[in-house]
Amino acid sequence: MKPEIGLQAPDFNLPADSGMNISLQDLKGKPVILYFYPKDDTSGCTAQACQFRDILPDFSGVNAAILGVSRDGIKSHQKFRDKYSLNFPLLADESGEICQKYGVWVEKSMYGRKYFGIERTTFLIDAAGIIRQVWSKVKVPGHAEAVLKALESLI
């Protein structure tokens, strides 16, 4: 189950593409956009990451952090970051523990085949660590702008 709006966001401490670990606790005092995506360097995930890359200056203007999370490893994240000049951290949840805590590791179905994977989901977490909005089954076009608009309405 996904954590509910109005509740404390589950903490995490994950390795980032920089080689350092990042935790939610480290970011207390600033809003966090935590987005979960299925796989590095795939079409939808690339489009989503590039949208956040391109709009990052607007998020910086409201002192917000953007973090992307998938189950890919650090080397995959570094390659993805470098290929698309991504300007925000990508976190590696290789064990899937954080995906489970945030309720984004779900059963999916494609062409009649069932499997488990990450449901593209974004969480808007305020400066106090409270979940303020959740976008499930994200459709990529226009998503980054919608997240920014929601964040601006909180401030």
SVG drawing of the C-alpha trace seen along z (x, -y; Angstrom):
<svg xmlns="http://www.w3.org/2000/svg" viewBox="-4 -31 35 45">
<polyline fill="none" stroke="black" stroke-width="0.4" points="0.0,0.0 1.1,-3.5 1.7,-5.8 -1.2,-8.2 -1.4,-11.9 -1.0,-13.8 1.2,-11.1 5.0,-11.1 6.9,-9.9 8.8,-6.7 12.5,-7.5 15.1,-6.0 18.9,-5.9 20.0,-4.9 23.1,-5.1 23.0,-7.8 24.6,-8.0 27.2,-10.3 28.5,-7.4 27.2,-9.1 24.1,-8.0 21.0,-10.2 18.3,-10.0 15.0,-11.8 16.3,-12.9 19.2,-14.7 16.6,-16.8 14.5,-18.0 13.6,-21.6 13.1,-21.5 10.3,-20.0 11.2,-16.8 9.9,-15.4 10.5,-11.7 9.7,-9.9 9.9,-6.2 10.4,-4.9 10.8,-1.4 14.1,-1.4 17.0,-3.5 17.3,-4.5 13.9,-3.3 11.7,-5.6 9.1,-6.7 11.7,-6.9 14.0,-8.9 11.3,-11.3 10.3,-11.7 13.9,-12.3 14.5,-14.8 11.3,-16.7 12.5,-17.0 16.0,-18.0 14.6,-20.7 12.4,-22.2 14.9,-21.8 15.6,-25.6 12.0,-26.2 12.1,-23.6 15.4,-25.2 13.6,-28.5 11.3,-27.0 14.2,-25.3 12.9,-21.8 15.0,-18.6 14.2,-16.1 15.1,-12.5 14.6,-9.6 14.4,-6.1 14.6,-2.7 15.9,0.7 18.8,0.2 22.3,0.1 24.7,-2.8 26.6,-2.1 23.4,-2.0 22.3,-5.3 25.7,-6.9 25.5,-5.9 21.9,-7.2 22.7,-10.4 25.7,-11.1 23.9,-10.2 21.1,-12.7 23.0,-15.3 20.6,-14.7 21.1,-17.3 19.5,-15.7 20.3,-12.5 19.2,-9.0 18.9,-6.6 19.5,-2.8 17.0,-0.7 18.4,2.6 16.8,4.6 13.4,3.1 12.9,2.3 12.0,-1.4 9.8,-0.5 7.9,1.8 7.7,-0.9 6.3,-3.4 3.9,-0.8 5.2,-1.1 6.4,2.5 3.2,4.0 2.0,6.7 1.8,5.6 0.4,7.1 1.6,6.7 0.4,8.7 -1.2,11.2 2.0,11.8 2.0,10.9 5.1,9.7 6.3,7.4 7.7,4.0 7.7,0.4 4.5,-1.6 5.6,-5.0 4.7,-7.1 5.6,-10.6 5.4,-11.8 5.4,-15.4 6.8,-15.6 6.8,-18.9 9.7,-20.4 8.5,-18.7 8.5,-15.2 4.7,-15.0 3.3,-13.5 1.2,-16.3 0.4,-14.7 0.8,-11.4 0.6,-10.8 0.1,-7.1 0.4,-5.5 2.0,-8.7 1.5,-9.6 4.7,-11.4 3.6,-14.3 3.1,-17.4 3.8,-15.6 6.8,-17.7 4.8,-20.9 1.9,-19.4 4.2,-18.6 5.7,-22.1 2.2,-23.6 1.2,-21.5 4.4,-22.4 3.9,-26.1 0.4,-25.9 1.9,-24.6 4.2,-27.5"/>
</svg>
